[in-house]
Amino acid sequence: MALSPEERERLQALEERIAAARSAMEGAPERRVGHVARAGQAWRMVIDLVSGMGVGFALGYGIDYLFGTSPVFLVVFLLLGFAAGVRVMLQTAREVGKVLEEDAARRREEEGGRAR
């Protein structure tokens, strides 16, 4: 089936629009991956906090159970678990900040190279 000149023009215009859209979307997958990675880092921080508190709870409850004490050790170890979780969260936040700074510096260098 042969294409008419009008159909060829429409097809050529469509191919140009597709090419323009592809060139505009060139950096988009990288941005999506960045968002997914950041979400993973956020979940990691939440899990670190909850697991620290869980371990503190378990240790405190176990010691209280063994010694037959009131929930003194439970409270103490729960607070220690919370402190440990916050500490790990802050370390993760520093790591994420460092990666974001490196990415920003790399993008500035790339943009500076394009401008020249």
Backbone as CSV, one residue per row, in Angstrom:
resi,resn,N_x,N_y,N_z,CA_x,CA_y,CA_z,C_x,C_y,C_z
1,MET,0.844,-1.159,0.000,0.000,0.000,0.000,0.898,1.232,0.000
2,ALA,0.769,2.026,-0.989,1.574,3.234,-1.140,0.945,4.387,-0.361
3,LEU,1.806,5.197,0.208,1.341,6.352,0.964,1.215,7.559,0.042
4,SER,0.184,8.308,0.283,0.004,9.542,-0.487,0.964,10.595,0.052
5,PRO,1.238,11.635,-0.718,2.136,12.697,-0.238,1.636,13.332,1.076
6,GLU,0.338,13.472,1.218,-0.222,14.050,2.445,0.048,13.136,3.646
7,GLU,-0.108,11.840,3.457,0.162,10.887,4.542,1.642,10.865,4.899
8,ARG,2.503,10.982,3.885,3.942,11.021,4.144,4.317,12.242,4.984
9,GLU,3.717,13.388,4.663,3.982,14.609,5.434,3.524,14.447,6.885
10,ARG,2.341,13.859,7.054,1.836,13.638,8.413,2.744,12.670,9.175
11,LEU,3.196,11.626,8.492,4.086,10.655,9.116,5.421,11.307,9.480
12,GLN,5.957,12.142,8.583,7.211,12.843,8.863,7.038,13.789,10.046
13,ALA,5.923,14.496,10.124,5.672,15.406,11.251,5.563,14.620,12.552
14,LEU,4.918,13.463,12.512,4.804,12.619,13.696,6.171,12.124,14.143
15,GLU,7.013,11.703,13.209,8.359,11.248,13.561,9.184,12.366,14.187
16,GLU,9.017,13.590,13.687,9.733,14.724,14.265,9.248,15.011,15.684
17,ARG,7.953,14.924,15.907,7.413,15.139,17.255,7.899,14.065,18.224
18,ILE,7.954,12.828,17.746,8.444,11.734,18.592,9.914,11.951,18.932
19,ALA,10.713,12.350,17.949,12.130,12.592,18.187,12.324,13.740,19.186
20,ALA,11.515,14.790,19.054,11.616,15.917,19.989,11.230,15.489,21.403
21,ALA,10.187,14.671,21.518,9.759,14.194,22.833,10.821,13.293,23.450
22,ARG,11.447,12.456,22.649,12.501,11.574,23.170,13.702,12.374,23.645
23,SER,14.086,13.388,22.903,15.234,14.190,23.329,14.906,14.983,24.594
24,ALA,13.646,15.410,24.744,13.246,16.126,25.958,13.204,15.195,27.163
25,MET,12.891,13.936,26.950,12.773,12.967,28.040,14.097,12.274,28.348
26,GLU,15.169,12.676,27.707,16.456,12.002,27.872,16.886,11.892,29.328
27,GLY,16.738,12.936,30.133,17.166,12.912,31.525,16.092,12.437,32.481
28,ALA,14.884,12.193,32.010,13.768,11.842,32.896,13.955,10.515,33.625
29,PRO,14.423,9.444,32.978,14.586,8.201,33.743,15.556,8.355,34.912
30,GLU,16.593,9.151,34.731,17.548,9.373,35.820,16.854,10.055,36.990
31,ARG,15.976,11.010,36.702,15.258,11.696,37.771,14.324,10.738,38.490
32,ARG,13.657,9.866,37.736,12.754,8.905,38.374,13.521,7.951,39.271
33,VAL,14.662,7.496,38.812,15.485,6.606,39.624,15.936,7.335,40.880
34,GLY,16.261,8.623,40.766,16.649,9.403,41.921,15.544,9.484,42.958
35,HIS,14.296,9.647,42.491,13.173,9.709,43.421,12.974,8.369,44.116
36,VAL,13.122,7.292,43.364,12.969,5.961,43.959,14.072,5.711,44.974
37,ALA,15.285,6.118,44.651,16.397,5.930,45.579,16.182,6.745,46.848
38,ARG,15.671,7.973,46.696,15.415,8.796,47.880,14.307,8.196,48.736
39,ALA,13.305,7.646,48.101,12.236,6.995,48.863,12.790,5.783,49.609
40,GLY,13.690,5.054,48.969,14.329,3.923,49.635,15.147,4.358,50.832
41,GLN,15.841,5.488,50.696,16.611,6.008,51.819,15.691,6.426,52.968
42,ALA,14.557,7.026,52.629,13.599,7.435,53.667,13.062,6.216,54.407
43,TRP,12.709,5.169,53.650,12.227,3.950,54.302,13.313,3.316,55.156
44,ARG,14.547,3.401,54.690,15.661,2.857,55.473,15.747,3.572,56.816
45,MET,15.590,4.900,56.806,15.669,5.647,58.060,14.520,5.278,58.992
46,VAL,13.324,5.103,58.450,12.180,4.724,59.287,12.406,3.336,59.884
47,ILE,12.878,2.421,59.077,13.119,1.054,59.548,14.224,1.040,60.602
48,ASP,15.256,1.855,60.416,16.324,1.938,61.422,15.769,2.400,62.761
49,LEU,14.916,3.396,62.730,14.338,3.906,63.974,13.451,2.857,64.637
50,VAL,12.571,2.263,63.863,11.638,1.274,64.423,12.379,0.038,64.913
51,SER,13.380,-0.411,64.161,14.116,-1.605,64.603,14.920,-1.310,65.873
52,GLY,15.495,-0.119,65.983,16.204,0.244,67.219,15.266,0.216,68.413
53,MET,14.072,0.769,68.224,13.106,0.766,69.318,12.621,-0.655,69.615
54,GLY,12.468,-1.467,68.568,12.033,-2.854,68.765,13.050,-3.665,69.542
55,VAL,14.314,-3.501,69.190,15.375,-4.213,69.920,15.436,-3.734,71.362
56,GLY,15.329,-2.433,71.575,15.317,-1.900,72.934,14.141,-2.421,73.738
57,PHE,12.981,-2.482,73.098,11.794,-3.015,73.776,12.005,-4.470,74.172
58,ALA,12.504,-5.264,73.227,12.697,-6.692,73.488,13.711,-6.921,74.617
59,LEU,14.820,-6.211,74.562,15.825,-6.366,75.621,15.279,-5.930,76.977
60,GLY,14.624,-4.787,77.006,14.073,-4.291,78.266,13.009,-5.206,78.826
61,TYR,12.131,-5.691,77.981,11.079,-6.596,78.431,11.676,-7.903,78.933
62,GLY,12.678,-8.408,78.199,13.324,-9.655,78.607,14.018,-9.536,79.948
63,ILE,14.731,-8.452,80.158,15.423,-8.259,81.441,14.410,-8.084,82.565
64,ASP,13.350,-7.312,82.307,12.301,-7.152,83.322,11.652,-8.495,83.653
65,TYR,11.442,-9.311,82.653,10.827,-10.619,82.863,11.747,-11.518,83.694
66,LEU,13.047,-11.513,83.362,14.001,-12.356,84.079,14.133,-11.959,85.541
67,PHE,14.182,-10.668,85.811,14.386,-10.201,87.176,13.091,-9.927,87.918
68,GLY,11.963,-10.006,87.244,10.675,-9.764,87.871,10.495,-8.328,88.328
69,THR,11.120,-7.415,87.634,11.031,-6.011,88.024,9.871,-5.335,87.293
70,SER,9.545,-4.157,87.770,8.551,-3.359,87.054,9.191,-2.890,85.750
71,PRO,8.465,-2.263,84.887,9.038,-1.962,83.550,10.134,-0.897,83.549
72,VAL,11.030,-0.974,84.516,12.134,-0.013,84.569,13.077,-0.239,83.395
73,PHE,13.516,-1.487,83.210,14.454,-1.783,82.132,13.797,-1.622,80.770
74,LEU,12.515,-1.893,80.698,11.783,-1.696,79.442,11.873,-0.242,79.007
75,VAL,11.610,0.667,79.917,11.661,2.097,79.591,13.084,2.518,79.248
76,VAL,14.039,2.063,80.042,15.438,2.446,79.809,15.911,1.954,78.445
77,PHE,15.686,0.682,78.150,16.160,0.137,76.882,15.350,0.644,75.699
78,LEU,14.101,0.964,75.909,13.304,1.571,74.835,13.879,2.941,74.480
79,LEU,14.237,3.719,75.478,14.854,5.022,75.210,16.229,4.870,74.557
80,LEU,17.002,3.874,75.019,18.299,3.625,74.375,18.129,3.187,72.920
81,GLY,17.126,2.358,72.667,16.834,1.937,71.288,16.411,3.111,70.424
82,PHE,15.612,4.003,70.997,15.204,5.202,70.269,16.420,6.065,69.943
83,ALA,17.300,6.250,70.919,18.506,7.057,70.695,19.393,6.420,69.620
84,ALA,19.527,5.103,69.667,20.332,4.418,68.652,19.700,4.570,67.269
85,GLY,18.371,4.450,67.195,17.678,4.618,65.918,17.840,6.019,65.354
86,VAL,17.743,7.025,66.209,17.924,8.405,65.764,19.356,8.623,65.288
87,ARG,20.307,8.041,65.988,21.714,8.175,65.594,21.947,7.586,64.198
88,VAL,21.396,6.408,63.957,21.554,5.777,62.646,20.820,6.590,61.578
89,MET,19.646,7.140,61.930,18.920,7.987,60.975,19.755,9.203,60.590
90,LEU,20.406,9.825,61.550,21.231,10.994,61.255,22.416,10.629,60.368
91,GLN,23.010,9.464,60.597,24.097,9.006,59.728,23.595,8.815,58.297
92,THR,22.433,8.210,58.160,21.862,8.002,56.838,21.556,9.343,56.179
93,ALA,21.023,10.289,56.935,20.723,11.615,56.382,22.000,12.302,55.905
94,ARG,23.094,12.142,56.649,24.371,12.719,56.213,24.827,12.075,54.911
95,GLU,24.690,10.761,54.803,25.069,10.061,53.570,24.249,10.560,52.395
96,VAL,22.949,10.703,52.595,22.069,11.171,51.524,22.445,12.597,51.134
97,GLY,22.708,13.443,52.124,23.113,14.818,51.832,24.396,14.881,51.036
98,LYS,25.340,14.014,51.383,26.613,13.979,50.669,26.402,13.574,49.208
99,VAL,25.562,12.573,48.985,25.277,12.118,47.621,24.582,13.219,46.829
100,LEU,23.620,13.901,47.453,22.920,14.985,46.764,23.866,16.126,46.413
101,GLU,24.790,16.467,47.313,25.772,17.509,47.016,26.669,17.104,45.853
102,GLU,27.102,15.839,45.828,27.940,15.364,44.727,27.180,15.405,43.411
103,ASP,25.900,15.004,43.430,25.085,15.067,42.214,24.917,16.500,41.734
104,ALA,24.672,17.427,42.668,24.508,18.830,42.297,25.800,19.383,41.704
105,ALA,26.938,19.025,42.296,28.224,19.487,41.774,28.480,18.921,40.382
106,ARG,28.138,17.643,40.200,28.326,17.022,38.883,27.448,17.692,37.835
107,ARG,26.200,18.008,38.198,25.299,18.672,37.247,25.784,20.083,36.915
108,ARG,26.307,20.797,37.928,26.840,22.142,37.659,28.016,22.056,36.696
109,GLU,28.877,21.053,36.879,30.015,20.887,35.975,29.548,20.571,34.568
110,GLU,28.542,19.691,34.449,28.022,19.345,33.125,27.398,20.559,32.447
111,GLU,26.632,21.346,33.205,26.012,22.532,32.628,27.066,23.571,32.262
112,GLY,28.102,23.680,33.071,29.191,24.605,32.754,29.927,24.193,31.501
113,GLY,30.088,22.881,31.322,30.750,22.370,30.110,29.921,22.587,28.875
114,ARG,28.606,22.522,28.993,27.727,22.746,27.843,27.694,24.208,27.445
115,ALA,27.808,25.090,28.457,27.720,26.524,28.172,28.948,27.019,27.416
116,ARG,30.055,26.343,27.588,31.298,26.798,26.951,31.342,26.456,25.526
